[in-house]
Amino acid sequence: MKTILITNRKGGVGKTTTSVNLATNLASKGFEVLLIDLDTQGHLQIGLGIKKHFLLGIHDMLKMGKIYENGIQNTSFQTLDFIPAHVNFDISELADESAKLKRLFRKIKQKKQYDFCIIDTPPTSDVLLKNALKVSDYALIPMQCEYLSFTGVLQFLRIFYKNSISVKSNIELLGVVPTMYNKSMPEHKQILQKLELEIGKERILPFIRKDAKLSQAFIDGVSIFQSSSRSRGAIDYNNLSNEILNKIKEV
């Protein structure tokens, strides 16, 4: 199981939208995918169109160290499963231990063999991120194409590598995904040029253009591929998915 971490310390950059559409696109290609919501805001299930209220979620499992019965939920995609967040969970209840999720993963793998696991993290750098780093093979960082988001990514990368070393993670950075990109805006082009100078062209993944249909699909609880398969958002996320598969094959 290849585990991809979708992370950024800054909110509102398209992290959860990317998690939903990457997971559903991989599932539509026939891969068995597990999507985990580590963010206690619980927005992933909105994007998946799951209206059920979950009394228990991944945060409870981390605390107790076990997979609850029916803890892994089905979705409208036959090959996509989902572990929800606990939206009322107080993360101060979790001990500052980075191996809790790794132990859960052993139990998850006993239940079902997945090709990919996608983890959506909260916009923080706490114990949840450390746990996710410990189990993840690859990291993907969405970045809105504006200056504060750009500087935030550079700051986050330093924290990301520091935490990776502290938990002895072998995670590899797949790259940064520029989101909400508008090629007619000079600022967006300038930001991509600055990003290329800072992290290298090979670490910049295919951009996601600004598309109102992405926001509407999320509100409607469907992936962009279900609602508008020929839209800019669908084309861009499919390109991103293909690029990630190619990068993983090369490793």
C-alpha positions, 0 to 999 in steps of 0.5 A: 500500500502506497500512502500519500500525505496531503498536507499544508500548515495553511488552510484554504489552499485546496488540500481537502479538494485535492484529497477527494479528487485524487482519491476518487480519480485513483479509484476510478482507474481501478485502484483500491483506495483508502481515504483517511480524514485526520482533520477534526473539521471533518470536511472530507465526508462533505466532499464525498457526499456522506451525510451520516454522523459518525460517533467514532472516527480515526482520532478515537482509533488512535487514542484506543489503538484499535480499529472499531467495528464498521470503522472503515466506511464504504463510499459511492465508489466501489474501490474507495473506502473512507475512515472519517474524522471525529469532529468533536475530538480534543486532540489534547487527549492524544499522547505525544506519540508518533507511532500510533497510526503506524500500529493501526496501519498494521491492523488495517492491512490485515482487514483489506489490501489497498493499493493506495492510502490518501491522508488529509491532515489538519493545517497544523504541525502537531502529533497528528502530522507526526503520526501521518509522516511516520506511515506515509511514503510520499507527500504532496503539498497544495499551494494557492498561487499567491504570495503569502501561500508561497512563503507559507509553503517555504516555511512549512517545508522546513518544519516538514523535513525537521519533523520527518527526521524527528520521527525517522520517516522515509517519506519522499516529497512528490512535490507542490501542487499549485492550486486556483491557478489563473494563467491570465494573472501575472502574479500567478506566473511570478509565484510559479517562477519563484517556486521553481527557483526555490524547490526546483522545477521537478518538484512542481506538479501539474497546476489546478486551474481555478474552476467554480465547478470544483467548489460546486462539486464539493458542495454537492458531495460528488467528485469533479469527475462525476459532476463535470468530467470535461471541466478544467478541474477534472482535466487538471486533477486527472493530469495530476493523478497521472503524474503522481502514478508516473513518479511513483513508478520511477522510484 
